[in-house]
Amino acid sequence: MGLANKIPVPDPAEKPEKSTPDAAGIYVHVPFCSHACDFCAFYQVEPRRDDIDRYLATIEREFALVPAERCETVFWGGGTPGLLPARDLERLARAQVERFGQPTREWTVELAPGSVREDKLRILRDAGVTRVSLGVQSFAPTMLEALGRRHSLAQVREAWRLIEAVGFRSRNIDLIFAVPGQTLESWIGDLDEAAAVGADHVSTYCLTFEEDTALFVRLSQGKVKLDVERERAFYEATWDRLAAHGLAQYEISNHARPGHACLHNLNTWRMGRWHGFGPSAASQERAWRGANVADLAQWCDDVARGRRGQVDRSPLDAAQLVEDALIFGLRMNEGVALPALRARFGAAATEPFEPALLGLLEEGLVERRAEGVVALTRAGRLVADAVGEALLGLAQAGRD
Ligand code: SF4
């Protein structure tokens, strides 16, 4: 008997933040940054005027490659979307709304503190943006320096003042921890400050050393060191401190006040559909998934030929979706409802993963809740990446 059969069937009533079945999201990658931060591996280029013009003209063409449909959520990420001049933001927003209408539930735009201006914020709010995400990274000037960020604390404060003055339904602050030289006290100070300024959502990322970044080079040269125990202490302090401030964890790295979870990300973690636009943007359509090429010129060329999502493109199959629904779903505090997964993808796709889940249950990394839900325990959350890898390996073994 499968694991799903041993656990009571859940109440099918949808949670308030759950998307309607099959609703899509839109992700727009805006690939411009004024300078490359030391830790960052996202695709980005300098904002030259001719490149911005090429980008805008091409994204309008790329919108036209996707059948017009009303979407629930939109997320503009980057890069630094807020770096675009006001009239370019207006053009991009207008093109998107003309093609897909206003998103019905949420529209997020990422902003960097150094490029926030009141006129841009007004244009975004008037276009329908409901949520802004400010890349603060730290409130401590020495940490900003260690991360190679070029914004100052004064710019962070001014950006936040403007965001509050213009008014958006949800305001997120991004923070980074386990930075070389950062103390736990300094990190807790960052968390307290984010709560004190009134963020409705706080995303906390453990510094990672991506290849081709300045930090990775320093790691390879022995100038900075990885310390797993230290990272664990930062994780646990984050969860406890933000919870005490009323910002409950709902995913390993994400915390929100009630009603402010990021709906766009929830849709992707639950293996919904989304259309990705812009260089390097990933898409998950009904029949396939893939990413656009991470190169502005090549992406323009692809779009001119009517092509999207050519990188790592693969047809979607149920086993792949179950795999990702488990890996991303377990990272969420709500966990994964196995009977629902089974109903959606079929027993043949879910059963190979059940021995793996039983193993994780026995190790105390995953727990069983009512209504057929499995979720990471606190111990499991601390090793979530390893759990994901174990799940993949065990599931593969179950299929062989
Ligand atoms: S962290 Fe943000 S601003 Fe810095 S290079 Fe990466 S995308 Fe650009």
Boltz pocket constraint, residues with backbone or C-beta under 6 A from the ligand:
constraints:
  - pocket:
      binder: B
      contacts: [[A, 32], [A, 33], [A, 34], [A, 35], [A, 36], [A, 37], [A, 40], [A, 41], [A, 42], [A, 44], [A, 78], [A, 79], [A, 80], [A, 112], [A, 135]]
      max_distance: 6.0
